[in-house]
């Protein structure tokens, strides 16, 4: 009875594994962007910019990770938190 369902369970397990890998990669990307930003502008400013990125994510099509990365790049060129908003 359950032998015929084995391929379905294997496929489901693979999808769950793929989801877990993608989730860990997304978390790592977010942490990398946050860490790089805090190195450039300091932890307090990075937290404020991260909050702003989260707000923008809700109203735009851009992910907060992409916004954080761009904020970090802008900060490297001398565009600081107060002028980003």
GUDO-805150 format. One line per 5 residues: number of its first residue (from 1); their letters; for each residue y, z, x of C-alpha. Coordinates in nm, 4 decimals. Example, Ala and Ser with C-alpha at 12.3 -4.5 7.8 and 13.67 -1.06 7.14 Angstrom:
1 = as = -0.4500 0.7800 1.2300 ~ -0.1060 0.7140 1.3670
END
This chain:
1 = xxxxx = 0.0000 0.0000 0.0000 ~ 0.2551 0.0981 0.2669 ~ 0.1262 -0.1543 0.5226 ~ 0.3102 -0.4365 0.3479 ~ 0.6341 -0.2391 0.3698
6 = xxxxx = 0.6130 -0.1875 0.7466 ~ 0.8323 -0.4889 0.8349 ~ 1.0980 -0.3603 0.5939 ~ 1.0961 -0.0172 0.7575 ~ 1.1152 -0.1727 1.1052
11 = xxxxx = 1.4109 -0.3863 1.0005 ~ 1.5837 -0.0853 0.8461 ~ 1.5295 0.1200 1.1614 ~ 1.6780 -0.1624 1.3719 ~ 1.9857 -0.1798 1.1482
16 = xxxxx = 2.0331 0.1957 1.1728 ~ 2.0003 0.1767 1.5506 ~ 2.2513 -0.1097 1.5695 ~ 2.4949 0.0886 1.3550 ~ 2.4610 0.3912 1.5830
21 = xxxxx = 2.5261 0.1792 1.8925 ~ 2.8328 0.0203 1.7318 ~ 2.9660 0.3622 1.6279 ~ 2.9300 0.5001 1.9807 ~ 3.1012 0.1911 2.1276
26 = xxxxx = 3.3900 0.2265 1.8800 ~ 3.4286 0.5942 1.9668 ~ 3.4266 0.5130 2.3391 ~ 3.6940 0.2454 2.2909 ~ 3.9120 0.4894 2.0967
31 = xxxxx = 3.8726 0.7600 2.3599 ~ 3.9534 0.5134 2.6389 ~ 4.2716 0.3958 2.4653 ~ 4.3775 0.7553 2.3904 ~ 4.3120 0.8715 2.7456
36 = xxxxx = 4.5001 0.5806 2.9012 ~ 4.7953 0.6406 2.6713 ~ 4.8057 1.0135 2.7485 ~ 4.8050 0.9363 3.1216 ~ 5.1110 0.7141 3.0819
41 = xxxxx = 5.3218 0.9148 2.8361 ~ 5.1694 1.2637 2.8333 ~ 4.9444 1.4374 2.5828 ~ 5.2091 1.5384 2.3277 ~ 5.3589 1.1897 2.3056
46 = xxxxx = 5.0120 1.0345 2.3010 ~ 4.9152 1.2523 2.0043 ~ 5.2290 1.1438 1.8178 ~ 5.1602 0.7800 1.8969 ~ 4.7982 0.8192 1.7893
51 = xxxxx = 4.9125 0.9601 1.4544 ~ 5.1487 0.6647 1.4191 ~ 4.8657 0.4220 1.5029 ~ 4.6523 0.5833 1.2320 ~ 4.9341 0.5356 0.9804
56 = xxxxx = 4.9774 0.1718 1.0808 ~ 4.6044 0.1104 1.0491 ~ 4.6243 0.2105 0.6831 ~ 4.9010 -0.0407 0.6071 ~ 4.8144 -0.3337 0.8372
61 = xxxxx = 4.5095 -0.5341 0.9365 ~ 4.5098 -0.3909 1.2906 ~ 4.2756 -0.1143 1.4045 ~ 4.4197 0.2055 1.5453 ~ 4.2393 0.1290 1.8731
66 = xxxxx = 4.4192 -0.2042 1.9060 ~ 4.7516 -0.0370 1.8266 ~ 4.6877 0.2409 2.0797 ~ 4.6002 -0.0158 2.3429 ~ 4.9213 -0.2083 2.2762
71 = xxxxx = 5.1252 0.1145 2.2818 ~ 4.9751 0.1930 2.6214 ~ 5.0601 -0.1525 2.7535 ~ 5.4160 -0.1254 2.6237 ~ 5.4504 0.2167 2.7859
76 = xxxxx = 5.3373 0.0685 3.1169 ~ 5.6336 -0.1699 3.0918 ~ 5.8787 0.1108 3.0236 ~ 5.8834 0.0975 2.6432 ~ 5.8409 0.4636 2.5541
81 = xxxxx = 5.7283 0.6432 2.2356 ~ 6.0695 0.6829 2.0746 ~ 6.1346 0.3091 2.0939 ~ 5.7874 0.2011 1.9796 ~ 5.8483 0.3028 1.6181
END
